[in-house]
């Protein structure tokens, strides 16, 4: 159901690698940084807000949250590369980062230039 909230539009130019970074709060006190290199589709930022609202009562912890978001983004957008970082401060500072990429994609110069999420 939550994947249906994600809408996309065609990439303006699939010949080039470019980075899309979106930030949000899927749960109170939990910060999300989503970074991706699109392939054929880019996310509609307004739909990402609606999508994140679906996690308002997600009970399974930051690790499961990061995996769920990664799976949804991979399923709906099929990006060349994607990184999901979630972090919270309660009861302790806690950060989870997970990434994935298409098997044939590699652009080390782009990835090396990225600041930490």
N, C-alpha and C positions, 0 to 999 in steps of 0.2 A: 504494500500500500504506500509506504513512504517514498519508494522509488518513483512512483507516479507523479510526485510533486516536482521532481527534477525535469525541467524543460531545457532544451538545447537549441542552438542555432548553428548554421554552417560556419566553419572556420573561415575567416576572411582570406586566408591564403595557406593552404595545407602544404605548400612547398617549403615553408620555413618553420623552424622551431622557434617558439616564443613561449614565455612563461605567463601563466595566469595565476594570480594569488588572491584568495578570498579568505576573509576572517569572519568568524561568527561565534556565537555562544549557544551551543546545542542544549546545554543544561545550565541552570543558575550556578555561577562560579566556575564553569568549565569553559576554557577558551579553545577554539579550533583555528588552526591555520591549514588551509588546503592549498597546495601548490600543484600545478599540473602543466604539462606540455601537451596541448591538444593535438589530435590527429585531424579527423574530419569534422568534429563537433566541439563547440565551446559551451560552457554552462551559461544559462541566463541567471545573472546574480539575484534577481528578484525571486526566482524559483528556489534558489539555494536557501533563502531566508525561510520560505514556506517549508522546505524540506527539513531544515534544522529544527523547526518547531515540532516536528514529529517525534523528536527525541526528548521532549520535555519531562517525561517520566521514565526514561531508560534506566533500568535498575542494575545493569550487569557490570559496571566498572569501566574505567577508562580504556583498558586493553580491548574489551569487547566492543566498546563504542568506536574505537579507531578502526578495528577490523570491519565492522558493519558499514561504516562510511566508505572505507576503501572498496569493499565489495560493491556497494551501490554505485559509486563513481565509475568503477571499471565496467560494470554492467550497462550503465546508461550512456556513458561518454566514450568509452574505450580510448582513453588517452595514451599517448606514446609513453609518458612517464607521469606518475602521480605520487605525491607525498601527503600524508595525513598526520598532523601533529595535534594532540589534545593535551591540555594541561589544566591542573587545578591545584589549589593551595590547601584544601582541607581533607583530611586531618593533617596531612603533611604535603609539602610541595611534591607533585607527582606529574611526570611527563611521559607520554608515550608517542613514539614516532614510528610510522610504518610506511614503506614505499613499495611500488611495483612499477614495472615497465614492460613494454612489448618486447618479445624476445629479440627482435632484429633491430631495436632502437638503441642508439648510443650517441651521446653528445657530451663527452666529458668536459669540454670547455664551458658549456652552459652550466652544468651541474657544479663545477668547481667555483664558479663565480657567485653562486647563491649564498646569501647570508643564512645563518641558522634561523629556523622558523621561530 
